Amino acid sequence: MSSNAKKALVAVAAVAVVGLVLCAQNLRWPEAIAGDKDAKPSPPTNAEAKVIADEAMAQWKLKNPDRVEQWVKEEKERHKIQPPADNTALLKGEQGKGHTYGNYTERDLLIWSRETEKLVVDGSRIFHSSELLGGTVGVSCDMCHPDAANTHPETYPKFQAQMGRVALLRDMINWCIEHPVRGKALAADDARMRALEAYILAQRKGVKLDYGKH
């Protein structure tokens, strides 16, 4: 991990700790705030902690855009990542006021592209890291699927024999996390799941959808 990435992680951790303290003070420890010295504070729940940590990360990204751009650049240098679509054609032709894209600008398209790419790049980081996947045996997704090869997200939903049912892409991701990676399944709205799905789909850019194919 680069020095910039390490500094970024330290910064995020610090912000998250502050956030958790504030959460505890405001949400779970009203007696302590009121001055009741005998009150027994209860720690925030996992759900509350996750909300605070996610918000802390979002705030850190807003305040440190240069560092975010740096880890995006570093990840793109390490791994081949497909670029997002070029949407500049949306601003050409007869698109004026009243048209779906009539009020958007080149700046808007740039924001769309950068934010989408950041999610995909984050998925690449997780895909290539046993630690970020929550693995327990040092196995990461890229050990079986270099640069997301042979994942075929365009073929889902399809029947998966190892599950005995029709599976979505996220179901297969969790199956791999629980078995080869030896980690815990991710919730559908987990930021890591969203990023992994984004990365795997992005790597098959241009491939025709063909659900059910084996």
Summary of the structure (lengths in Angstrom):
residues: 214
radius of gyration: 21.1
end to end distance: 37.2
largest distance: 70.1
contacts: 554
relative contact order: 0.10
helix: 58%
strand: 3%
